[in-house]
Structures are given as structure tokens and as C-alpha cells.
Amino acid sequence: DAKTTQPNSMESNEEEPVHLPCNHSTISGTDYIHWYRQLPSQGPEYVIHGLTSNVNNRMASLAIAEDRKSSTLILHRATLRDAAVYYCIHSIQGAQKLVFGQGTRLTINP
Amino acid sequence: DAMVIQNPRYQVTQFGKPVTLSCSQTLNHNVMYWYQQKSSQAPKLLFHYYDKDFNNEADTPDNFQSRRPNTSFCFLDIRSPGLGDAAMYLCATRDGPPGGNQPQHFGDGTRLSIL
């Protein structure tokens, strides 16, 4: 299974940007990078995904390194509701499934 | 409005007593997944259906089975629950072709306790 490496935990302040890093050194050219987050007592929630180019949506931005071995999820202005476990997942093309790593627990301070 | 619905949110059963967890979706997605998430751990895929085709993960215990009678519903059957099966069980759906990268949509899970 494809493996990603993330910090166990990170802390940030409300209304500040947050950069969540992820390493995926075994990624191949057709594999996507997905980010999900899981708020307390809820199921995981899709955040964003991308292949090569940087991606933006209403929730976040995804910056993918040129060699694709790492990526960064950017929350532009954190709120208390962004406190969650963030999972970076490297999906194998054609595998049709996601293999969750341990994720990063993000704490937002008021 | 909830699009992937799991009932009940909390289920208690006795050691060895069969239990069924249910999932329904209003998205008409062709792929449905079941995950197990133990306390402080990441979700772990048990199996998934692509339409009616069942795909079991290699390390899913034989104790766990699934049924998908139609597009909207999927069930997780645990034949003889042990204490180690206490966990949150998550259902998810996805639309699209095999190998596609469309997002998965998760329900809020059923937390199963074993007495």
C-alpha cells in the first residue's frame, strides 16, 4: 500500500494560515494526492485532491511539489471549526480505494 | 441533508451475538465502502462494492460479511462479534468508473460496543 508521512500533531491560531505537510516519496506519475479531514464524532470529509498542479477550492489549497514527493495543504484562515485530524492519502491509480495513514491532529487556538 | 445515512449511530450487542449495521445513500453512487475505525486510529477499509461486484480486503476477518441488495443500501454483518470488534464503522460512497479519483462521501458512522 502507498505510504504517506505526516506530523502527528500541529497547532495554530485562529485567523492565521495553516500549512499541513505530507511526504509521499513512493508516488508514481498517475497517482493522485487526496486530503480528507475528520472532525470529532464525524466521518471523514473530503477536502481536496490533485495530481500535478496546485489546486484551490472553497475549503483549502493544495500545493504539490514539482517532484510530487511531497505536498502541503493550506488553510488560508483557520477557524475553530477547522480543528480536526487531517489525512493525506496517496491513492494508487486504478486501486479504487483510499488507504488512510495516521494523519495530523490540528489544534486551533482562539 | 445527510446523503450517506448510517443507522443507528450507536449499537450495543453481546459477545458472540450477530449484529447488522446499515447504510443508505441518496447520491445514487455506484461504489460503496465499509471501514472500521478503532479508537485513536485511522479508518481501515474492510471491503467495497463496485455496483454488485464485491471486493474484500485481504486482511478482513471472515467474521465480517456484507450485502448490497440495491444501489441505495449496504449492510455490514458481524457474525460473532468479539471484544476486539468494538469500533466505529464508517460507510462511504463514490461515483464513477473503476480507478477513478472522485471523492468519497462518508456517513457519520455507527459506534459498536460489545458487552
Interface residues (C-beta under 8 A of the other chain):
Chain A: Y32 H34 Y36 S41 Q42 G43 P44 E45 Y46 H49 Y87 S91 Q93 G94 A95 Q96 K97 L98 V99 F100 G101 Q102 G103
Chain B: V4 V31 Y33 Q41 A42 P43 K44 L45 H48 Y50 N55 L90 A92 P98 G99 G100 N101 P103 Q104 H105 F106 G107 D108 G109
